[in-house]
Amino acid sequence: MSTGTLLAIIIPIAVVIAVAIVAASMVMRRRKLRERFGPEYERTMEDADSRTAGERELRAREKRHDSLDIKPLTSSSRDRYTREWTGVQDEFVDRPEDAVHDADRLVTSLMHERGYPTEDFEQQLKDLSVQHSRTLEHYRAAHDVDALSTRHEATTEQLRGAMVHYRALFDELLSDGGEPRRRARA
């Protein structure tokens, strides 16, 4: 066989292998993002201009999250938050709107103590999505009812639901403090 014929066979094979490797890498990266972000993956894809842009956004969230100093709670802090939550739940019987506002403040305080920035709700969602994607819908729903209750437009059933939603994120943030997060290597 001549060199030209050999190259005509080898080059297309090499190209096909390279394309297959790139495609497999993209599929694995996409699967990893889907597993990590859960329902937030699809939500981000719907909001993005393209799948590539959405996945870039999720990778940027991971990078930002890795730069945060997320830390576990001490057992005394965990106990204090548990007592405070019990107080908020007790408050619901007589003052449901106040209880929902207090639940929001308590969750925000817990996030802050764990090391999450808490100045902007949308950024909170993005930061939480990296490790707490499964409870983000709870947080969004609770936050929406909290906004309604500020205008005195929430029903008692909506307020009760908000407490359940806040509790889901609260429990996850509270229990997630047992082990320090491993830092990504640069």
N, C-alpha and C positions, 0 to 999 in steps of 0.2 A: 504494500500500500504506500502511496506517495504521502508526503508530508501534508500537502494540500487536502487530500481526502481525509487524512487523520484529523486535521484541524477542523474540517467541516463536520466531523462527527463529534469531536470532543467539545468544541465551543458551544453548540446548542445544548449538549448534556449539562455542561457546567452552568449555563444560563438557567436551565430548568431547575437544577439543584439549588442554585442561589435564590430563585424566585420561591421555591418550595420552603426554603429555610426562612426567608423573610415573612412569608404568609403564615407559617407555623408560629413564628415569634409574635406576630400581630394577634393571632388567635389566642395564644397563651396569655399575652398581656391583657387582652380584652376580657378573658375569662377571670383573670386575677382581679381586675377592677370590678367586674360584676359581683364576684364573691365578696370582695371587701366592702363595696358600697351598697349592695343589695338593691332595695327599691329606689334608692337615690341615684343609682346608675341610670335607670330608665328615665327618671325625672330630669336628670341633667341632659340626657340625649335629646329629650323632647324640647328642652329650652335652648339647646345649642343649634348653631347654623348647620353643623355637620357632625357626624360621629367622631371625626378626627378632632374637631374643636371641643366637643364634649369630653372626650377622653383626655385631651390636653388640660382641660379645666380640672378634672379629677386628679390628674397627676400633680398639678399645681397645688391642689388642696393637700395632698399627701406631703408634698415638700414643705408647705407652710406649717402643717401640723407637726412635722418632724422638728421644726425649728422652735416650737413652743416647749415650754418647760412644764409638761403635764406630770403631775406628781400624785402619789397616793395620799389618801387622808390618814391621819393618825387615828388610832382607835378612839381617843377622846373626842376628836372632831366628828367622827362617825356617830358616836353616841349623842353628841350635842345636836347634830342635824336630825337624828332620829327623834329626839325629844321635841325639837322644834316642829317637825312634820306632824307629830301627834297633836301638838297644840293647834296647828293650822287646821287639821281635820276636825278637831273639837269645835273650833270657831265656826266651821261651816254650818252647823245646826242653827245658830242664831244670826250669823252674818255671812251668808254665802258669797256675796260679791267681794267682801273684804278678804274672805278666806282664799278666793281665787287670786286676788292681787298679792296676798301674802305668799301663796304657793309659788307664784311667778318670781317674786323677790327671793324666796328661799332657794329655788332652783338656780337662779342667777348667782346668788351668793356661793352656792356649792360649786358651780362651774368656775367661778373666779378663784375660789380657794384651791381647786384642782389645777389651776394654771391656764384656763381658757380665757381669752380676751372677751369682755362682755359689753363693750360699748355699742355695738351695732348688731341688731337681731339677724340680719341676713348673713353677716360674717360669722355669727355664732353658729348658724345652721351649717355653713360650709366647714367650719372647724370641727363641729361635732360629727359631721357626716363621715369622717375618716374612721372613727372608732365606734360611733353610736348610730350608724345609719338605720338600724332596725327600729329605733325609737323616735326618729325625726318627725314622722307623721304625727305622733302623739304630741310632740312639742309644738308643731305648727298648729294643730287643732286647738290645743290649750291656749296658745297665744292669741289665736283668732277670737276665742270666747272671752279672753281677758280684755281684748280691745272692745268687744261688744259690751261687756259689763261696765267698762269705764263710761260708756254712754247710757248705761242703765237699760240696755236693750236685750240682755241675755235672759233666757228663761232659767228657772231653777234646774230643769233637766240638763240644759246646756252647761250650767255652772257645775253640776255634779259630774258631767262628762269631762269637763276641763280638769277637775281634781283627779279623776282617774288617769287622764292623759299626763298631767304633770307627775303623778306618782310613778308612771312607767319610766320616764327619764330620770326622775329623782332616784329611784331604786337602782337603776343601771349606773348612774354616776357615783352613787354611794358605795355600791359593791365593787366597782371597778378600781377601787383604790388599794386593793390588797397587794398588788405587785407593781414595782416600778416599771415604767415603759422603757424598752430597750431603745437606745438612740441609734438612728441610722448613721452609717459611716459615710463621710463625704468623699 
